[in-house]
């Protein structure tokens, strides 16, 4: 099991200049960094790879930023926008040296509200069709697509492990895995350990975050149950801290971080890492 940190905590958008963070993350004891790529044109994968090697840290995954114009259940233009973007991330993952593209790849984040069952079924079929194409492309490049259920306030489409497993079955691709996040599961799942066990061998990625988006371990989540479940399913992939603060304004607004949750970003990273290594490894 390797422990990583998502770049959302320190910067957005991530650019070539953001690689200066790598040495800091390595010094704190992280094995890996998860790079949130908003616009593929903002980064040079060859430069990113060189800087990772210089710092002695690896990239465990590229995090998809599903903003406006990227929606597999949207208009034709939105579907094409999502496909072009996600295929570009697959290409950049290969060039950087990671085999994971992660996140809520099915839809733009923030699309919520009620809808009729017939509309949901139609959108479901659109997502299945598009994910089949994306996964064929990813599989040909040796990359996994790790799909993340989000909480009800961020999407009305896939909130739970059960829904995500249904989508994986419908797509039918070995390249499609599950990405589970302790913050979202804390809202949507009855028991996080049980959800992890349901995912089983299909679990491809884990985000660790406090129940309030703060430091893992400084919260009410049953981390011992999570540790037992990860062990039970023999999970050996990355565990990445994805917490947010008010320091990165655009992310704070998107994640509804309106108050100071923890004393500092450093506390989230350093104490969170210490807790995860002690609890999960």
C-alpha positions, -999 to 999 in steps of 0.1 A, spaced: 0 0 0 13 34 -10 3 68 5 -2 98 -17 -15 134 -16 -38 152 -40 -25 185 -54 -59 201 -47 -47 208 -12 -20 232 -24 -27 244 -59 -52 247 -87 -48 246 -116 -18 224 -116 9 237 -140 45 229 -148 56 253 -120 36 234 -95 61 206 -96 81 225 -69 57 209 -44 71 174 -51 101 178 -29 79 190 0 56 160 -3 86 136 -4 101 152 26 69 147 46 70 110 38 45 106 10 52 78 -15 32 94 -43 14 124 -56 -20 126 -73 -21 153 -99 -54 170 -105 -53 180 -142 -78 207 -151 -65 215 -186 -41 189 -202 -25 218 -221 -13 233 -188 13 206 -183 41 190 -201 41 153 -191 78 149 -199 86 178 -176 64 164 -149 80 130 -151 115 145 -148 106 165 -118 90 134 -101 122 115 -107 143 144 -93 122 145 -61 122 107 -57 84 105 -56 60 88 -80 27 98 -95 0 73 -85 -29 88 -105 -43 117 -125 -74 132 -110 -101 141 -135 -117 176 -130 -152 172 -144 -161 208 -150 -186 224 -174 -186 209 -209 -175 175 -196 -205 153 -191 -211 118 -205 -249 122 -198 -251 157 -213 -255 172 -247 -235 158 -277 -210 186 -272 -206 179 -235 -202 142 -242 -175 149 -268 -159 173 -245 -156 147 -217 -143 121 -241 -116 143 -256 -106 154 -221 -105 120 -205 -86 104 -234 -61 132 -231 -57 123 -194 -51 86 -204 -24 97 -228 -8 119 -201 -10 92 -175 11 69 -198 36 97 -205 40 105 -168 42 69 -158 10 61 -139 -18 37 -147 -48 54 -131 -72 81 -141 -96 86 -112 -127 106 -103 -164 110 -112 -157 104 -148 -194 99 -157 -207 134 -153 -200 171 -146 -197 177 -109 -226 197 -94 -253 184 -116 -281 176 -91 -319 177 -86 -348 153 -91 -356 137 -124 -380 110 -137 -369 74 -139 -372 74 -177 -348 103 -179 -324 85 -155 -325 54 -176 -317 74 -208 -288 91 -191 -276 58 -178 -274 44 -213 -255 74 -225 -229 69 -198 -226 32 -205 -220 39 -242 -194 66 -235 -176 46 -207 -173 16 -230 -155 37 -256 -133 54 -230 -124 21 -213 -115 4 -246 -91 33 -252 -77 31 -216 -73 -7 -218 -53 -3 -250 -29 20 -232 -27 -1 -200 -46 24 -179 -74 19 -154 -104 42 -151 -113 44 -115 -149 57 -111 -159 76 -80 -193 78 -65 -200 113 -51 -224 124 -24 -259 136 -32 -250 173 -30 -225 169 -58 -243 145 -82 -277 129 -86 -263 101 -107 -239 77 -89 -238 81 -51 -232 46 -37 -211 15 -42 -241 -5 -53 -249 20 -81 -212 21 -91 -210 -17 -93 -241 -18 -115 -224 6 -139 -192 -15 -139 -213 -45 -148 -231 -27 -176 -199 -14 -191 -182 -48 -188 -146 -36 -192 -117 -49 -171 -103 -13 -173 -131 1 -152 -126 0 -114 -141 17 -84 -127 47 -66 -140 51 -31 -137 83 -10 -142 83 28 -159 117 27 -185 107 2 -190 73 18 -195 89 52 -226 106 37 -240 79 14 -230 45 28 -245 29 60 -212 14 68 -179 22 50 -163 -11 57 -192 -30 43 -191 -8 11 -154 -16 7 -161 -53 10 -188 -50 -17 -163 -34 -40 -139 -62 -33 -114 -69 -61 -129 -41 -82 -116 -15 -58 -89 4 -77 -83 36 -57 -90 51 -23 -93 87 -11 -88 93 26 -103 124 41 -119 134 74 -157 134 78 -156 172 76 -131 173 47 -103 177 72 -75 155 85 -80 118 83 -82 105 119 -93 138 134 -129 129 129 -156 104 138 -151 79 109 -146 43 119 -111 40 105 -105 6 122 -134 -8 102 -120 6 70 -86 -9 78 -101 -43 84 -121 -41 52 -91 -30 30 -72 -59 45 -101 -83 38 -103 -74 1 -65 -75 -1 -63 -39 -13 -28 -29 -22 -34 3 -43 -28 39 -34 -45 57 -4 -45 94 -12 -53 123 11 -78 145 -7 -87 173 18 -95 209 12 -89 242 29 -97 279 22 -61 285 9 -70 275 -27 -99 297 -33 -114 281 -64 -114 247 -47 -127 260 -15 -157 275 -33 -163 243 -52 -161 221 -21 -181 246 1 -152 252 25 -166 283 42 -147 281 75 -113 270 88 -116 233 94 -80 226 104 -51 248 116 -31 244 84 -26 224 52 6 211 67 -13 196 96 -37 178 73 -9 164 52 16 155 80 -7 143 107 -30 127 82 -2 107 67 11 96 101 -24 84 111 -30 65 78 4 48 80 -3 38 116 -39 27 110 -39 11 75 -5 -3 68 
